[in-house]
Amino acid sequence: MIADIKKRALHRIKILEGQMRGIEKMIDNEDYCMDIITQSLAIQKSLGSLNKLLIENHLRTHVTEMFEEGGDAREAAVAELLKAFELGNNRS
């Protein structure tokens, strides 16, 4: 993993951990539903940021290597990216 991306991803994870603890407390305290939803949406946005970092790392490392290799490796890279795109678009 690229060092800078790894550092940023781990930082994002720490933020997500704090956000999850916060929403847990909000639910336990029976806070106002819209406040909990707002926090939940912020968590989703943070997860999106983490996914963007992970995709960036994958593109800059594995996908680049797979494309350079060509043939089946290149096709596998395309399939992986299409799968990631599909997963990202099937959120509920």
C-alpha positions as CSV (number, residue, x, y, z in Angstrom):
1,M,0.0,0.0,0.0
2,I,1.3,3.5,-0.8
3,A,2.5,5.0,2.5
4,D,0.6,8.3,2.2
5,I,-2.7,6.6,1.2
6,K,-2.2,4.1,4.1
7,K,-1.7,7.0,6.6
8,R,-4.8,8.8,5.3
9,A,-6.9,5.6,5.3
10,L,-5.9,4.8,8.9
11,H,-6.8,8.4,9.9
12,R,-10.2,8.0,8.2
13,I,-10.7,4.7,10.2
14,K,-10.0,6.5,13.5
15,I,-12.6,9.2,12.5
16,L,-15.1,6.5,11.7
17,E,-14.5,4.7,15.0
18,G,-15.3,7.9,16.8
19,Q,-18.4,8.6,14.7
20,M,-19.6,5.0,15.4
21,R,-19.1,5.4,19.1
22,G,-21.0,8.7,19.0
23,I,-24.0,7.3,17.2
24,E,-24.0,4.4,19.6
25,K,-24.3,6.8,22.5
26,M,-26.9,8.8,20.7
27,I,-29.1,5.7,20.2
28,D,-28.5,4.6,23.8
29,N,-29.5,8.1,25.1
30,E,-32.5,8.0,22.7
31,D,-31.5,11.3,21.1
32,Y,-33.7,12.9,18.5
33,C,-34.1,10.7,15.5
34,M,-33.1,13.4,13.0
35,D,-29.8,14.0,14.9
36,I,-29.0,10.3,14.8
37,I,-29.8,10.2,11.0
38,T,-27.6,13.2,10.5
39,Q,-24.7,11.4,12.2
40,S,-25.4,8.2,10.2
41,L,-25.2,10.1,7.0
42,A,-21.9,11.7,8.1
43,I,-20.6,8.1,8.7
44,Q,-21.7,7.1,5.2
45,K,-19.8,10.1,3.8
46,S,-16.7,9.1,5.7
47,L,-17.0,5.6,4.4
48,G,-17.2,7.0,0.9
49,S,-14.0,8.9,1.6
50,L,-12.3,5.8,2.8
51,N,-13.4,3.8,-0.2
52,K,-12.1,6.5,-2.5
53,L,-8.7,6.2,-0.9
54,L,-8.7,2.4,-1.2
55,I,-9.7,2.6,-4.9
56,E,-7.0,5.2,-5.5
57,N,-4.4,2.9,-3.9
58,H,-5.7,-0.1,-6.0
59,L,-5.6,1.9,-9.2
60,R,-2.0,3.2,-8.5
61,T,-0.7,-0.2,-7.6
62,H,-2.5,-3.4,-8.5
63,V,-4.4,-2.2,-11.5
64,T,-1.4,-0.5,-13.0
65,E,0.6,-3.7,-12.7
66,M,-2.3,-5.8,-14.1
67,F,-2.7,-3.5,-17.1
68,E,1.1,-3.6,-17.8
69,E,1.0,-7.4,-17.6
70,G,-1.9,-7.4,-20.1
71,G,-4.0,-10.4,-21.3
72,D,-6.0,-12.2,-18.5
73,A,-4.5,-9.9,-15.8
74,R,-5.8,-6.9,-17.6
75,E,-9.3,-8.4,-18.0
76,A,-9.3,-9.3,-14.3
77,A,-8.5,-5.7,-13.4
78,V,-11.4,-4.5,-15.5
79,A,-13.7,-7.1,-13.9
80,E,-12.6,-6.0,-10.5
81,L,-13.2,-2.3,-11.2
82,L,-16.6,-3.0,-12.7
83,K,-17.5,-5.1,-9.6
84,A,-16.4,-2.3,-7.3
85,F,-18.5,0.2,-9.3
86,E,-21.5,-2.1,-9.1
87,L,-21.1,-2.6,-5.4
88,G,-20.8,1.2,-4.9
89,N,-24.0,1.8,-6.8
90,N,-26.1,-0.8,-5.0
91,R,-26.2,0.9,-1.7
92,S,-29.5,0.9,0.1
